[in-house]
C-alpha cells in the first residue's frame, strides 16, 4: 500500500479522485491541497463518498503537506505553469510524481523535471491517460504486431469548443505564462497519441496557428505537418472554436497494409479497422468495430485509473512507467516546435529548445 496526495483541485482533479478510489487496494489518499480550501474540501467529500473511513488532511500549502504527510506518491493537477516548481519540490522531498499534461511549458523545464527525478531516484509520469483507452490499446497492439507494414501517414483531429465562460472560470487558461493555447491544453493528448503511433521520433514541424475567436493570449486553432524519421507524415488539426459544442477527437493511422480510424468524442470508438491479414488471423472488421459505443461523459475518458495502476507497478517492478517523463516530453516538444514555426514562419527541426514565454504578445502585435 502506498500513501498518495493530490495537489490542485481544479477541473481535472475529479479524475484523480476517481483513480485513487479505483486503486484503493494499492493507494491510500492521505492529503489534498489547494490554495482555495473549499475546493480541497470538495475533493475530500468526493473521495469519502466511496471510502468513508479515509483519514485525509486538507492543506492550502503543498510544502506543509509534504513536510507533515510525507506521501509516497503525489499527483499534480495544478496550473501547467506551476508544474515545474511543484514537481521538483515533491521529487526532492522523496515523492514519486504523476503530473498532469502538459508536464511543463518549455523544453528546459521538462528536462529539469526529468533530471530531478533521476537525481532523486524517483519515478515521474505524465497524465496522457488516453493511451489506455481500449480502442487505442487495440490499435497499439496491431501496430506492434507489424500489421500496418510501413507507416505512411497519420492524422489527429481535435474539434472541440471552449467558450468564453470556460476561460473566465480560470484566468490562467489561455495565457502564455501558465497554460499556452488550444494545442498545449486541449490537443496535447491527441498529439501524444499521434507521435506515439508514428514512431516517437519527429524530426521536423511546420505549422500555422491562429487566435480566431477566444479572449485569450494564445492560439485557439492550430494546424501542423510533422515529419517523422521514417519519412512518414503526421497531420494535426486542433480547434477550440467548433460550433456549438465538442464534435470529435479522431486519430487515423494509415500504412501500406492497414487503415485504422479511432474516433468518438475522445478517441474512444473504432470507426475503421481494415488490414490485409484480416482473413489470415480471423480479425474481421465486424468483430472489432463498435459504432454503438457511447461516448464517455467527459472528454477525459477513463484512463486515469489504468495510468495510476501502471505507475504503482512501475515502482514495485523498478521500471519506467508507460508514460515516463521522457515519453511525456515528446508531445510537448512537438507543440513548442509548432509555436516556434508560427513565430519564425519557417519549418523547425527537432530537437528544439523553446518556451511558451517566447510567444508573449505574439497575437497582440
C-alpha positions in Angstrom: 0.0 0.0 0.0 1.3 3.4 -1.0 0.3 6.7 0.5 -0.7 9.3 -2.1 -1.6 13.0 -2.1 -3.2 15.4 -4.5 -2.0 18.9 -5.3 -4.5 21.1 -7.2 -8.3 20.6 -7.1 -9.5 22.3 -10.3 -11.3 21.0 -13.4 -9.4 17.7 -13.9 -8.9 16.7 -10.3 -12.1 14.6 -10.1 -10.4 12.1 -12.4 -7.6 11.8 -9.9 -10.1 11.1 -7.1 -11.7 8.5 -9.4 -8.2 6.9 -9.9 -7.5 6.8 -6.2 -10.8 5.2 -5.5 -10.5 2.6 -8.2 -7.0 1.7 -7.0 -7.8 1.8 -3.3 -6.3 -1.7 -2.8 -2.9 -0.1 -3.6 -3.3 3.6 -2.9 -4.2 5.3 0.4 -5.2 9.0 0.0 -3.8 11.0 3.0 -3.6 14.6 1.8 -5.4 17.1 -0.5 -4.0 20.5 -1.2 -5.4 23.6 -3.0 -4.9 27.3 -2.3 -8.7 27.6 -2.2 -9.6 25.4 0.8 -13.2 24.9 -0.3 -12.0 23.1 -3.4 -9.8 20.8 -1.4 -12.8 20.1 0.9 -15.0 19.3 -2.1 -12.5 16.6 -3.3 -12.3 15.2 0.2 -16.1 14.8 0.1 -16.0 13.1 -3.3 -13.4 10.6 -2.0 -15.3 9.9 1.3 -18.5 9.0 -0.7 -16.6 5.9 -1.8 -14.1 5.4 1.0 -15.9 6.7 4.2 -13.2 5.6 6.6 -10.5 7.6 4.9 -8.2 9.8 7.1 -7.4 12.8 4.9 -5.8 16.0 5.8 -6.5 19.3 4.0 -3.9 21.9 3.2 -3.6 25.2 1.3 0.3 25.0 1.2 1.7 21.9 -0.5 5.1 22.4 1.1 3.4 22.0 4.5 1.7 18.9 3.3 4.9 17.4 2.0 6.6 18.1 5.4 3.8 16.7 7.6 2.4 13.9 5.5 5.5 12.6 3.6 3.4 10.8 0.9 5.0 8.1 -1.2 3.3 9.5 -4.4 2.0 12.9 -5.3 -0.3 13.7 -8.3 -0.2 17.2 -9.6 -3.3 18.8 -11.1 -2.4 22.5 -10.7 -1.9 25.1 -13.4 0.6 24.0 -16.1 2.9 26.9 -15.4 3.4 25.7 -11.8 4.2 22.1 -12.6 8.0 22.5 -12.6 8.3 24.1 -9.2 5.8 21.7 -7.5 7.2 18.6 -9.2 10.8 19.5 -8.2 9.8 20.1 -4.6 7.9 16.8 -4.5 10.7 14.8 -6.1 13.3 16.4 -3.8 11.1 15.6 -0.8 11.3 11.9 -1.8 7.9 11.5 -3.5 7.2 9.8 -6.8 5.2 12.2 -9.1 2.4 11.8 -11.5 2.0 15.2 -13.3 -1.0 16.3 -15.4 -0.4 17.3 -19.0 1.4 19.3 -20.3 4.3 18.4 -17.9 5.8 21.9 -18.4 5.7 24.9 -20.8 9.3 24.7 -22.0 11.7 22.1 -23.1 14.2 23.3 -20.5 11.6 22.9 -17.6 10.7 19.4 -18.8 14.3 18.4 -18.8 14.7 19.9 -15.3 11.8 17.7 -14.1 13.2 14.6 -15.7 16.7 15.2 -14.3 15.4 15.9 -10.8 13.5 12.6 -10.9 16.7 10.8 -11.9 18.9 12.6 -9.3 16.5 11.6 -6.5 15.8 8.1 -7.8 12.1 8.8 -8.1 9.5 7.9 -10.7 8.0 10.6 -12.9 4.9 10.1 -15.1 2.8 12.4 -17.3 -1.0 12.1 -17.4 -1.6 11.0 -21.0 -4.4 8.7 -19.9 -5.9 8.3 -23.4 -3.1 5.8 -24.2 -5.1 3.4 -22.0 -8.4 3.7 -24.0 -9.4 0.2 -25.1 -9.5 1.1 -28.8 -6.1 2.8 -28.6 -4.7 -0.2 -26.9 -6.1 -2.4 -29.7 -4.5 -0.1 -32.3 -1.2 -0.2 -30.5 -1.2 -4.0 -30.4 -1.9 -4.1 -34.2 1.0 -1.7 -34.7 3.4 -3.6 -32.6 2.4 -6.8 -34.4 3.5 -5.2 -37.7 0.0 -5.4 -39.2 0.3 -2.0 -40.9 3.5 -2.7 -42.7 5.3 0.5 -43.5 3.5 3.5 -41.9 2.6 6.2 -44.4 0.7 8.9 -42.6 -1.4 9.6 -39.7 -3.8 12.4 -38.6 -5.2 13.7 -35.3 -8.3 15.9 -35.3 -9.5 17.7 -32.2 -12.7 19.5 -32.9 -13.9 20.9 -29.7 -15.4 24.0 -28.2 -14.1 26.1 -25.3 -16.2 29.2 -25.0 -15.6 32.5 -23.2 -17.1 31.2 -20.0 -14.5 28.4 -19.8 -11.7 30.9 -19.9 -13.4 33.3 -17.5 -13.7 30.4 -15.0 -9.9 30.3 -14.5 -8.0 33.4 -15.7 -4.7 31.4 -16.1 -6.2 29.5 -19.0 -5.0 30.5 -22.4 -2.1 32.6 -21.0 1.4 32.0 -22.3 2.8 32.1 -18.8 0.6 29.5 -17.2 -1.1 27.5 -20.0 -0.4 28.0 -23.7 -3.3 27.7 -26.1 -5.6 25.0 -27.5 -2.7 22.9 -28.8 -1.0 22.8 -25.4 -4.1 22.3 -23.3 -6.8 20.5 -25.3 -4.8 18.9 -28.1 -1.8 17.6 -26.3 -3.4 14.2 -25.7 -4.1 13.7 -29.3 -0.7 14.9 -30.4 0.8 12.5 -27.9 -1.2 9.6 -29.4 -0.2 10.6 -33.0 3.5 10.7 -32.3 3.4 7.5 -30.1 1.8 5.6 -33.0 4.1 7.1 -35.7 7.4 6.2 -34.1 8.0 8.8 -31.3 10.8 10.3 -33.5 9.5 13.5 -35.0 12.3 15.4 -36.9 10.6 18.4 -38.4 7.5 20.6 -37.8 5.8 23.2 -40.0 2.7 24.9 -38.7 0.1 27.7 -38.7 -1.8 28.8 -35.6 -4.5 31.5 -35.1 -6.4 33.3 -32.4 -9.7 33.4 -34.2 -12.3 33.9 -31.5 -11.4 33.3 -27.9 -10.5 36.0 -25.3 -7.0 34.6 -24.6 -3.4 35.4 -25.2 -2.6 32.2 -27.0 -4.0 30.3 -30.0 -7.5 28.8 -30.3 -6.7 27.0 -33.5 -3.6 25.2 -34.9 -2.7 23.1 -37.9 0.7 21.4 -38.4 2.6 18.9 -40.6 5.0 16.7 -38.7 7.7 14.7 -40.4 9.0 11.5 -38.7 12.4 9.9 -39.1 10.9 7.1 -41.2 9.6 9.7 -43.7 6.0 9.2 -42.6 3.9 12.3 -42.2 1.6 13.4 -39.4 -1.1 15.9 -39.7 -2.5 17.9 -36.8 -5.8 19.9 -36.7 -6.9 21.3 -33.4 -9.6 23.8 -32.6 -11.5 25.2 -29.6 -13.8 27.2 -31.9 -16.1 24.4 -33.2 -19.8 25.5 -33.1 -21.6 24.9 -30.9 -20.1 22.1 -28.8 -17.5 19.4 -29.0 -17.7 17.2 -32.1 -14.8 14.7 -32.1 -11.3 13.7 -31.3 -10.2 11.3 -34.1 -6.9 9.5 -34.6 -6.3 7.9 -38.0 -3.3 5.7 -38.9 -2.5 4.6 -42.4 0.0 2.0 -43.5 0.8 0.0 -46.7 -1.3 -2.9 -45.3 -3.7 -1.3 -42.8 -6.0 1.6 -42.1 -7.5 2.4 -38.6 -9.6 5.3 -37.5 -10.4 5.7 -33.8 -13.0 8.4 -33.3 -15.8 9.3 -30.9 -15.8 12.3 -28.6 -12.4 11.4 -27.2 -10.7 8.6 -29.3 -13.0 6.1 -27.7 -14.6 4.3 -30.7 -13.2 2.3 -33.6 -14.7 3.6 -36.8 -12.5 1.9 -39.3 -10.4 -1.3 -38.9 -9.0 -2.7 -42.2 -6.0 -5.0 -42.5 -4.6 -7.1 -45.4 -4.1 -10.0 -43.0 -7.6 -10.0 -41.6 -8.6 -13.3 -43.2 -5.5 -15.0 -42.1 -5.9 -14.2 -38.4 -9.7 -14.0 -38.3 -9.7 -10.4 -37.3 -12.6 -9.4 -39.4 -13.9 -5.8 -39.3 -17.3 -6.6 -38.0 -15.7 -8.3 -34.9 -13.9 -5.2 -33.8 -16.0 -2.2 -34.8 -18.1 -0.7 -32.1 -20.2 2.1 -33.7 -22.8 1.9 -31.0 -20.4 2.5 -28.1 -21.5 5.5 -26.1 -19.1 8.4 -25.7 -17.7 8.9 -22.2 -19.4 11.5 -20.0 -16.4 13.9 -20.4 -13.5 14.2 -22.8 -11.2 12.9 -20.1 -12.3 9.3 -20.6 -11.5 6.6 -18.0 -7.7 6.2 -18.4 -6.5 7.7 -15.1 -7.3 4.5 -13.2 -5.1 2.4 -15.5 -2.4 5.0 -15.6 -2.2 5.2 -11.8 -2.1 1.4 -11.6 0.7 1.2 -14.1 2.6 3.8 -12.0 2.3 1.7 -8.9 3.5 -1.4 -10.8 6.4 0.6 -12.2 7.5 1.5 -8.6 7.2 -2.2 -7.5 9.0 -3.5 -10.6 11.6 -0.8 -10.6 10.9 0.1 -14.2 9.8 3.3 -16.0 6.1 3.9 -16.1 4.5 3.6 -19.6 4.3 7.4 -19.9 7.5 8.4 -18.3 8.8 12.0 -18.1 10.9 11.3 -21.3 7.9 9.9 -23.1 5.6 12.7 -22.0 8.1 15.3 -23.1 7.8 14.3 -26.8 4.4 15.7 -27.4 5.4 18.9 -25.5 8.4 19.4 -27.8 6.2 19.0 -30.9 3.8 21.6 -29.6 6.6 24.0 -28.8 8.0 23.4 -32.3 4.6 24.4 -33.7 4.8 27.6 -31.7 8.3 28.3 -32.9 7.3 27.6 -36.5 4.4 30.1 -36.2 6.7 32.7 -34.8 9.5 32.3 -37.3 7.4 31.4 -40.3 9.8 28.5 -41.0 9.9 24.7 -40.6 11.5 23.8 -37.3 13.9 20.8 -36.9 13.8 18.7 -33.8 15.2 18.6 -31.2 14.4 22.2 -30.5 14.6 24.4 -27.4 11.6 26.7 -26.9 9.2 28.1 -24.3 5.6 29.4 -24.4 7.0 32.6 -22.9 8.8 33.3 -26.2 5.3 33.8 -27.7 4.1 36.5 -25.3 2.4 39.3 -27.2 2.6 37.5 -30.5 -1.0 37.8 -31.3 -1.2 41.3 -30.0 1.2 42.8 -32.5 
